[in-house]
Amino acid sequence: GTLLTMLVSFAIVGLIEEASKLWVLSRAGTSLIRSIDDAVQLGILVAIGFAFAENVTNSGYFLGFVREF
């Protein structure tokens, strides 16, 4: 029960996060991508930006880090 619920919720959250990154990459990257290297670099930037926004907006991560140091 609990384990299955946890796995399904992680799968749903993961799908939503990856779909949103793909959407941002496809919307922003259409005119910027000239080669596969450009696509990889832009994908990395989108992932880093998403992780930064997620960590800043989740007060537990950011405030916990600040309090620790």
Buried (B, 14 or more C-beta within 10 A) or exposed (E): EEEEEEEEEEEEEEEEBEEEBEEBBEEEBEEEBEEEEEBEBBBEBBBEEBEEEEEEEEEEEEEEEEEEE
